[in-house]
Amino acid sequence: MQLNFDFSIKEVQKLLPRFWELSAQKIRSIEESFDTSKGAPVFTENGIYVTRGWTEWTQGFQFGSSILQFDATGEKDFLEIGRRNTVQKMAPHLTHIGVHDHGFNNVSTYGNLLRLILEGKIEGTSWEKEFYQLALKVTGAVQATRWTKIPSGGFIYSFNGPHSLFVDTIRSCRALVVSHQLGHVLQGENDVKISLIQRAVQHLLSTVRYSVFYGKGRDSYDVPGRTAHEIIFNTNDGNYRCPNSQQGYTGFSTWTRGLAWAICGIGETLEILDQIQEDDYAAVISKDGLIQELTQAAIATCEFYLANTPVDGIPYWDTGAPNLHLLGDYLQRPADPFNLHEPVDSSAACIAAQGLIRIGNYLKDSDPERSKKYFQAGIQVAGVLFAEPYLSVQKEHQGLILHSIYHQPNGWDYVPEKGKVAHGESSMWGDYHARELALLIQKMGNQEPYYTYLNCIGK
């Protein structure tokens, strides 16, 4: 990626009114036309959101988007859409024992609503507040039950089974952290109390130790900062076996959305650690030790992103995609979503940009040079995403950010033109994280309270 330090956050702020105007159109269109009884909207086909019967991991992003829209613009009809749908439709996600997505679905809905009450943005009765708190307590405990022990700790296992650690699950740690901070615990057999924050920290450590590579010779493809989508463990003895991938090309290449999840999850964790009592997780690792490991992973992944992304900051879907070589010197020019060989993934950029900004903010005092570099990268990526050809300006298209990819290996993504790769479509996670990114930048620019998920527990 090529940095331009003349491009400032003020330039991105100029793009936000149009961004939120288009965002409003998309949310209303989906709310008026999508039948949630058939599932959750996942990605667009020919501009219309459709479902995909795999897991319902995107419904919280649908309703959470309305809540973010209200937060950014004050338009009360979006608060009503988000609040009504959360109360009426999100309960099954609270007790869903079959997925690793609680931090996506429920912190994005119940968590954002509680945050708005505590920030004074909306009024809420004491019972409404208690309702959201109870939901967040429950979701963290349920998520923590998907647990695999390994010699160095443990992890929240993916929907593939107890052997499987997904890199994206690092963002589900949010559910455990919030639940713990609200005073909750998971109770097991014989009323044994299981610390949610300890499980969250153990999962974080498992992710940065196994899903992130540091150039120490673990295998022939141990490039510093690269990530593997899935890590496989032997469930009999808990030992590490190998990297793997579900949505990336291989376990020995880097699926860029997985890399983005790592950057974002690590960044938002580093900035909230001062709000968590060290004694609550000291049995696992010291605060200094945790910060050291997370910071090492943050720097490694950010550096890899910058080194392996085209000049405009929009990555192709996998750094080892088999036809990238046909694009020539593709890292030395802007990404081309309309090329004939490999798709870009704008959703990875939406997720990574937020993480780059947060890590840049976190490193401001300890590493000012890297801080400036990562913050600048995040701002520039936002500037590209919030303008054409990535910003979706056609009224009839329900997506907000174009050129997102879901599952290239399975061939699930819509290909609008014969002979070209999938392009021109959107995803619910990409659109939601674009809104989170815009809200983060807006609040920083307006000197409003800093946007973090842990604001939902108050100060």
N, C-alpha and C positions, 0 to 999 in steps of 0.2 A: 504494500500500500504506500502511496506517496502522500506525505503530509504537507499541508499548506497552512502555515501559522498565521497567514493574513486572513484566513477564514475564521470568523469568530462566532460565538454563540448568538450574537445579535443577528447574524445572517440567518440562522436557523429560526429564530423567533419570528422573523418576517414571514416565514412560510407557514406558521402555525394557524393563523385564522382560516386560511383556505383548507388546510389539513383537517381542522375540526369541522368545518362546514361540510366537506365531503364525507367525513366520518359519520356525521349525523344522518346524511342521506342513506348511507349503507346500513346503519343500524335500523333505521325505520323500515327500509325495504325488507330486511331479513325478518324483522318482527311481524310485519304484515303478511309475509308469504310463506315462511318456513313452518312446517308442521312438526313440532317437537315430540309428538307421540310416536313418530317414526325414528327417533334418534336425535343426535346432536349434529349441528352443521360442522363439517370438517374442512372441506375445501370446495372450491368452485369448479364447475364444469361449464364451459362456455359462458362464464360470468355469473352463474347461479349457484348458490351454496347447496351442496348435497351432503348426505350422511355417508358414513363408511362403517359397516358393522364389524368393527374390530374391538375397540373399547370406546366408551363415551367420555374420553378425556378432554374434550374441547367445550363441553357445555358451560363450564365455569367461565371460559373466555368469552363466550357469547354474551352472557348476562353481565359479567364483569366489565365488558366493554361499555355497556350503557352507564354503569356506575362511574367509570373513568370519564366518560363524556360529560356527565353532570359535574363532576369535580372540576373539569377544565373550563366549562362554559356556563355553569349555573342553570342550564335548561332543565326545569323540574320534571318534564315528561320523561326524560331519560332516567332520572332517579326512580320514578314510578315503575318504569319498565324493568330496571335492574332489581329493585326491591321486591316487586310482585313476583317476578319469576324465580328469584332466589328462594323466597318463602314457600312458593307453591311447587317448585320443581327440583330443587337441589337436595332435598332430604335423602334420597337414595344414595347420593354420592358420599354422604357422611358415614354411612355404614357399609360401603362397598369394600368387601374384604379381598376382592380379586384383582386389584390394580395398585400401582405405585404412584398414582396421580393426585393424591389428596392435596398436596401443596399447590397444584395447578387449579383444580376445580373449586376448592372451598376457601382458600385464602383470597382468591380473586373475587369472591362474591361476599360471603359472610365477613371475611376479613376487611375488605374495602368498605363495607357498610358500617362496621364497627369503628373503623378508622375515621370515617367522616363524622360520626357522632362525637368521638373523642377530640377531634380537631375543631369541633364547633361549626362544621359546615352544614350539618343538618340537625334537626331536633329529633330526639328519640326518647320514648318513655323508658322508665327503668326496666320494664318488662321486655321491651324490644332489645335493649342493650343486653339484658341477661340471656335472651334467646340467641343472639349472635355469639355471645361468649360460650354458652353451652355447646353450640354447634362446633366452634373452634376447639373446645376441649375434646369433644368426641372424635373429630376427624384426626387429630394428632395421635390419639390413643389407638384408633383403628389402624392408621397407617403404620404405627410402630409394631403391630402384631406380625407384619410380613418380615420376619427377621431370620437371618441366617448367621449363625456364629462361625467365626473363623479364628485361628490362633491369635491374630492381632486385634480382634474386636468383633466386628460384625457389620452387616449392611441390610438395608431394606431391599428385598429382592423384587425383581421385575415380574411382570405377568408371564414371563417365560418359565418361571419356576425358581425354586430355592437356590439353584446353582448360578443364577444370573444377576449380575450387578450392571445396571444401566447408568451411563454417565449423566443422562438427563434427570435422573431421580435426585440429584443433588438439590434440585429446587423443591422437592417434596419435604426436605428437612424443615422448610418454613412451617409446615403444619405441626411438627413436633416441637419446634422452638416456641411457637405461639401458645400451644397447649400448655407447655411447661411454665411459661411466663404467667399464664393465667392461674397457675397453682395446681395443675392437674397431674395425675400420674396414671400409668397403666398398671392394673392389678392382674396378677396371674394366679396360678394354682396356690391354694393355701393362703390367699390374700397377700402374696408376695408383691411388694411395691417395686415397679420397674421405672427407673428414671427416664423420662422422655428426652431430656436434654443430653443425657449420656448416650442414648441411642443415636440422637441426631449427630453428636460430635463423632461417634464411632463411624457413622455412615460417611460423614464428611472426610474423615481420615482415610477410610477405605477407598473412596473415590480418588482423592489426590495421590494416594500411594499406588493404586493399581490402574486406574483409568487414564491417568496422566503419565507421560513418559518424560524422562530427564536426561537421556543420552548416557545412561550408565551401563549399557550393554545387556539389557534384559533380553533382547532378541536382535535380529539383523536389521530391524526397522525402528530401532529405538532412537528416534529423532527428538531432541529436546522440545517439549511443548506440545507435541502431537497427542491426540487422545484416541482411545478406542471406545466405540459405542457400547460394547458389552464385554464384560470380563467373566470368564467361566471359572467356577470353583468346584472342587470335588466335595460334595456334600457329606461324604463319609468322614473325612478328616479335616475339612475346611481349607485345604491347601489350594493355592492359585494354580490354574492349569494353563490358560491361554487367553489371548484377546480374541474377540469375535465381533461380528457386526450383523445387525438386522436391517437397518435402513441405509447403512453405508456400503461401500464397495466391498471391502474386506476388513478383517480385524487388524490388518497391517497397513492400512491407509487411514486417513482422517476424514470421517464424515463431518462436514463443517458445522452442521447444526449441533452435533454432539459437542464439538469444540466450543461453540457459542454457549450452550447450556453450562458448560464448565466455567467459562469466563463470567457469565452472569451470576451463577450460583455462588461462586467464590467471592465475587465482588460484593454482593449484598450481605454475605455472611461476615466478611471482615468489618464492615461498617457498623454492625450492630453488636459486636462482641462486648463493647464496654457496658452495654445494658444488661448483660447476663452475669450473674454471680459466679466467679471462678470456682468457688467451693462446690457448686452444684455439679460440675463435671471434672473436678480435680482428680477423681479416682481414675479417669481415663487419660488425661494429659494436662499439663499446666497451661495457663493462658499464654505464656510466652512461647511454649512449645507449639501450641495450636496456631498462633499467629505466624510463627516461623514457617510451618508447613504450608499453611494457606497462602502466605505471601510468596513463597517459592513457586507454588503452583500457579498463582495469579500471574507472576512475571513470565513464567515459562509459556503459558498458554497465550498470553497477550502478544509476546514476541513472535510466537509461531503464527498467530493470525496475521500480524502485520507483514511477516515475511512471505506468506503463502497466499495472499489475497491480491487480486488485481489493483491497479493504482487508485480506483475509486472506492475501494473498501467493500465491494460486493463479491462474495466468494462463489465459486462454482460448488456444486453439491458435495463433492468429495475430492480431496487433494490427490487421490490416486485413481480417479475416474479413468477408465481405459482408453478413452478417445481424446483426452486433453492434448495429447501430443499433436493431434491434427489441427489444433488451434494455433500452433506456432508459439511465439513468445507472448503468451496470453497474460502473463503477470505484468507486462510492461505497458499495458493499455487498459482502458475501462472494460469491465465485464460486458459480454455481449449476450443478452438473454435470447436473441433471435438467431443464434448460430445453429449450425447443422449437426453438431457433434455431442455436446454435453450441456445439460441445463445449469443455470445459476440457481442459487437459493437465497432469495431476498429475505426469507424468514430467519435464516441464520444471521444475516446482517442486523435485522431488527433486535434480535436477542443479544448479539455480541456488543452492539453499540452501547446499550445500557450498561453492560458489564464493564466495558472499557472506561466509560465515564465514572462509574462508581469506584473502580480500582484507581483511576487517576485521582479522584478526590481523596481516597484513602491514603495514597502515597505522598500527598502534598508536602508533609513535613519530613518524612523519613527518606524520600527519594524524589526530590523535586524534578529532576530531569525526566525520569520515567513518568512521573505524574503528568507533566506537561504533554508528553508524547501520547500517552494513552487517552487523556481527556480530549486532546485535539483529534485523535483518530475517531473517537466516539461521536464528536460533534460533526465531523466531516461525513461520516457514514449517514448520520441523520439527515444532513443536507441533501445527500443523494437520494435517500429513500423518500423524502417529502417533496420530491419534484418528479416530473416525467423523465424517463418512461416507467418509473416504479410507482409513483402515485397514480391511483386509478381515478381518472377524471370523468369517465363516461357514466352517466346517471344510471343506465340500465345494468351496469356491472355491479354486483353486490360486494365485491372485494374492495379492500382499501389499499393494500400494497400488492402490486403485481409481481409475477415471476417467482412465485414460491413453489417449492417442491415438497411432496409428502414422502412417497416411497418409490424411488427410482428403480431399485432392484425388482420389486413386485410389479412394476409397470402400471401403478394405480393412477398416475397423473394424466390429466387430459392433454392431448396433443392436437392443437387446432389446425395445424397445417402439415400435410403429408410431406415427409422428408426432412422435417425440422424437429427439434427437441421440444419437450413440453415447455410451454411459456405462456405468459399472459393470464395466469390464474393466481388465485389468492388462497390463503389458509387462515383458519380461525386463530391459530396461535401466532401467526405472523402479524395479523391485524391487531390482535390484543397487545402484543409486545411493542408494536409501533405506537400504539396509544400510550402505553406505559412510558416509552421513551419520550414521546412528545410532552407528556405530563411532567416527567422529571425535569426536562429542559425548561418548560414553562415556569415551574415553581422555582427553579434556580434563578432564572432570568428576572422573575418578579420578586425575588427575595421572600418567597413564601416558605412555610415550614418544609424542610427537606422531605422528599417523598421516599419513604421506606416502609416495607410491609409491617415492621414491628411497631409502627405508630398505632396499630390496632389494639395495643395493650395500654396505651397512654404512657405518660412519663412518670 
